[in-house]
C-alpha cells in the first residue's frame, strides 16, 4: 500500500497503520525541491531536516519511502529546474527513499497561475523532464519515474509528442536510458 503524507505528520500513527496491513507499506512524501532557498518559498511548512527525519523514522520501522520531486518549481530557470530536480532526487535517495517520482510542475492551482502572470513561473519543457529522468536514473541509487500525465501541456511539438511519451513510459518501466527522440521538426 502506498500512502502520501506530509513529512511533519509522519510518526507513530504510521506504525499502527502498517501493523494492520497484511502487506507492506510505502509512504510517499512531497520533497518538492532540495533547494534551500526555494523550498521555504513553496510554503510547504517543512524543511530538509524534517524530510530527512521522517524518512529515517520510516526506514528504521521497515516502511519504504518514496519522494515526489518537482521538475522546475517556481522561481527557477529551465537550467536550474533541471539541476535541482537531479540534486533533489539525490537528496531523497541519500535520505533513504527507494523511489523518486519526478513531477513536472503544473499550473492550475491558482498560486502557480498568479506566479505565471508575474513571470516567476513557467512550466518545464518536455525536454527538461526527459533529461531529468535520464540524469536521475543514472544516479543508480533507486527507481526513478517521470510523471507522464497530461504531457501535451509541456510539449511544443505535436509531431514528436507521442514518441516522447512512449520513451518516458518505457524508461519508467525498464529504468534504462533509451535513445533520445530526434525530431526534424522541433529540433529537440
VEXDREN-2710 file (C-alpha; in Angstrom, 1 decimal):
% VEXDREN-2710
k/r/px/py/pz
1/UNK/0.0/0.0/0.0
2/UNK/1.3/3.5/-0.9
3/UNK/0.0/6.4/1.1
4/UNK/1.0/10.1/0.9
5/UNK/2.0/12.0/4.0
6/UNK/3.5/15.4/4.8
7/UNK/7.0/14.9/6.4
8/UNK/5.9/16.7/9.6
9/UNK/3.0/14.3/10.0
10/UNK/5.0/11.1/9.9
11/UNK/5.1/9.4/13.2
12/UNK/3.6/6.7/15.4
13/UNK/0.3/6.6/13.5
14/UNK/2.2/5.2/10.5
15/UNK/3.3/2.2/12.7
16/UNK/-0.3/1.4/13.7
17/UNK/-1.4/1.6/10.1
18/UNK/1.5/-0.6/9.0
19/UNK/0.7/-3.2/11.7
20/UNK/-2.9/-3.5/10.5
21/UNK/-1.9/-4.3/6.9
22/UNK/-1.4/-7.8/5.6
23/UNK/1.1/-6.4/3.0
24/UNK/3.8/-3.8/3.1
25/UNK/3.6/0.0/3.4
26/UNK/5.3/2.7/1.5
27/UNK/4.9/6.4/2.5
28/UNK/5.3/9.0/-0.3
29/UNK/6.3/12.4/0.8
30/UNK/6.5/15.6/-1.3
31/UNK/10.1/16.7/-1.0
32/UNK/9.3/19.1/-3.9
33/UNK/12.9/20.5/-4.1
34/UNK/16.1/20.3/-2.0
35/UNK/16.9/23.9/-3.0
36/UNK/17.4/25.6/0.4
37/UNK/16.0/29.0/-0.7
38/UNK/13.2/27.8/-3.0
39/UNK/11.7/25.2/-0.6
40/UNK/10.6/27.7/2.0
41/UNK/9.1/29.9/-0.7
42/UNK/6.8/27.0/-1.7
43/UNK/5.1/27.3/1.8
44/UNK/5.1/23.6/2.4
45/UNK/5.8/24.2/6.1
46/UNK/8.8/21.8/6.4
47/UNK/12.5/21.9/5.7
48/UNK/15.1/19.4/4.5
49/UNK/15.8/18.3/8.1
50/UNK/12.1/17.4/8.6
51/UNK/12.1/15.4/5.4
52/UNK/15.3/13.6/6.4
53/UNK/14.0/12.8/9.9
54/UNK/10.7/11.5/8.6
55/UNK/12.5/9.3/6.0
56/UNK/14.9/8.0/8.7
57/UNK/12.0/7.2/11.1
58/UNK/10.1/5.3/8.3
59/UNK/13.1/3.3/7.2
60/UNK/14.0/2.3/10.7
61/UNK/10.5/1.0/11.1
62/UNK/10.7/-1.0/7.9
63/UNK/8.4/1.3/5.9
64/UNK/9.5/2.1/2.4
65/UNK/9.9/5.8/1.4
66/UNK/9.0/7.4/-1.9
67/UNK/9.7/11.1/-2.7
68/UNK/7.9/13.5/-5.0
69/UNK/10.3/15.9/-6.7
70/UNK/9.1/18.9/-8.8
71/UNK/10.8/19.5/-12.1
72/UNK/11.2/23.2/-12.4
73/UNK/9.3/24.6/-9.5
74/UNK/8.6/28.4/-9.4
75/UNK/11.4/30.9/-9.2
76/UNK/13.8/28.7/-11.3
77/UNK/15.1/28.9/-14.8
78/UNK/14.9/25.9/-17.1
79/UNK/18.5/25.0/-16.4
80/UNK/18.1/25.5/-12.6
81/UNK/14.9/23.4/-12.7
82/UNK/16.9/20.5/-14.3
83/UNK/19.8/20.9/-12.0
84/UNK/17.7/21.0/-8.8
85/UNK/15.4/18.1/-9.9
86/UNK/18.5/15.9/-10.1
87/UNK/20.0/17.3/-6.8
88/UNK/16.7/16.8/-5.1
89/UNK/16.4/13.2/-6.3
90/UNK/20.0/12.6/-5.0
91/UNK/19.0/14.1/-1.6
92/UNK/15.9/11.9/-1.4
93/UNK/18.0/8.8/-2.1
94/UNK/20.5/9.9/0.5
95/UNK/17.6/10.1/3.0
96/UNK/16.7/6.5/2.1
97/UNK/14.0/6.9/-0.5
98/UNK/13.7/3.8/-2.7
99/UNK/11.7/5.6/-5.3
100/UNK/11.7/9.2/-6.6
101/UNK/8.8/10.4/-8.8
102/UNK/9.7/13.4/-11.0
103/UNK/6.6/15.6/-11.3
104/UNK/6.7/18.4/-13.9
105/UNK/5.3/21.5/-12.1
106/UNK/1.9/22.2/-13.5
107/UNK/-0.2/25.4/-13.3
108/UNK/-3.8/25.3/-12.3
109/UNK/-3.9/25.6/-8.6
110/UNK/-4.3/29.4/-8.5
111/UNK/-0.9/30.2/-6.9
112/UNK/1.1/29.0/-9.8
113/UNK/-1.2/30.8/-12.2
114/UNK/-0.6/34.1/-10.4
115/UNK/3.2/33.4/-10.5
116/UNK/2.9/32.8/-14.2
117/UNK/1.3/36.2/-14.6
118/UNK/4.2/37.9/-12.8
119/UNK/6.8/35.9/-14.7
120/UNK/8.0/34.0/-11.6
121/UNK/6.9/30.6/-13.0
122/UNK/6.8/28.9/-16.4
123/UNK/6.1/25.2/-16.7
124/UNK/9.0/23.0/-17.7
125/UNK/9.7/21.9/-21.2
126/UNK/9.1/18.3/-22.0
127/UNK/12.8/18.0/-22.9
128/UNK/13.7/19.1/-19.3
129/UNK/11.6/16.3/-17.8
130/UNK/13.2/13.8/-20.2
131/UNK/16.7/15.0/-19.2
132/UNK/15.9/15.0/-15.5
133/UNK/14.7/11.4/-15.8
134/UNK/17.9/10.4/-17.6
135/UNK/20.2/12.0/-15.1
136/UNK/18.3/10.8/-12.1
137/UNK/18.1/7.2/-13.4
138/UNK/21.9/7.5/-14.0
139/UNK/22.4/8.1/-10.2
140/UNK/21.7/4.4/-9.8
141/UNK/20.5/4.9/-6.3
142/UNK/16.9/3.8/-6.6
143/UNK/14.0/3.7/-9.0
144/UNK/13.0/6.9/-10.7
145/UNK/9.8/7.6/-12.5
146/UNK/8.7/10.5/-14.6
147/UNK/5.0/11.6/-14.2
148/UNK/3.6/11.3/-17.8
149/UNK/0.1/12.5/-17.1
150/UNK/-1.0/15.3/-19.5
151/UNK/2.4/15.7/-21.1
152/UNK/1.0/17.6/-24.0
153/UNK/1.0/20.8/-21.9
154/UNK/4.8/20.6/-21.7
155/UNK/5.3/19.8/-25.4
156/UNK/6.0/22.4/-28.1
157/UNK/5.8/19.9/-30.9
158/UNK/2.9/17.6/-31.7
159/UNK/4.9/15.7/-34.3
160/UNK/7.2/14.0/-31.6
161/UNK/5.0/14.1/-28.6
162/UNK/3.8/10.5/-28.9
163/UNK/7.3/9.2/-29.3
164/UNK/8.5/11.1/-26.3
165/UNK/5.6/9.8/-24.2
166/UNK/6.4/6.3/-25.3
167/UNK/10.1/6.8/-24.5
168/UNK/9.4/8.1/-21.0
169/UNK/6.9/5.3/-20.3
170/UNK/9.5/2.7/-21.4
171/UNK/12.2/4.3/-19.3
172/UNK/9.9/4.2/-16.3
173/UNK/9.3/0.5/-16.8
174/UNK/12.9/-0.5/-17.6
175/UNK/14.9/2.1/-15.6
176/UNK/17.2/2.2/-18.6
177/UNK/18.1/5.2/-20.7
178/UNK/16.7/4.8/-24.2
179/UNK/17.9/6.7/-27.3
180/UNK/16.6/10.2/-27.4
181/UNK/13.8/11.1/-29.9
182/UNK/15.3/13.1/-32.7
183/UNK/12.6/15.3/-34.2
184/UNK/13.4/17.1/-37.5
185/UNK/10.5/19.5/-36.9
186/UNK/11.3/20.9/-33.4
187/UNK/15.0/20.0/-33.3
188/UNK/14.7/18.5/-29.8
END
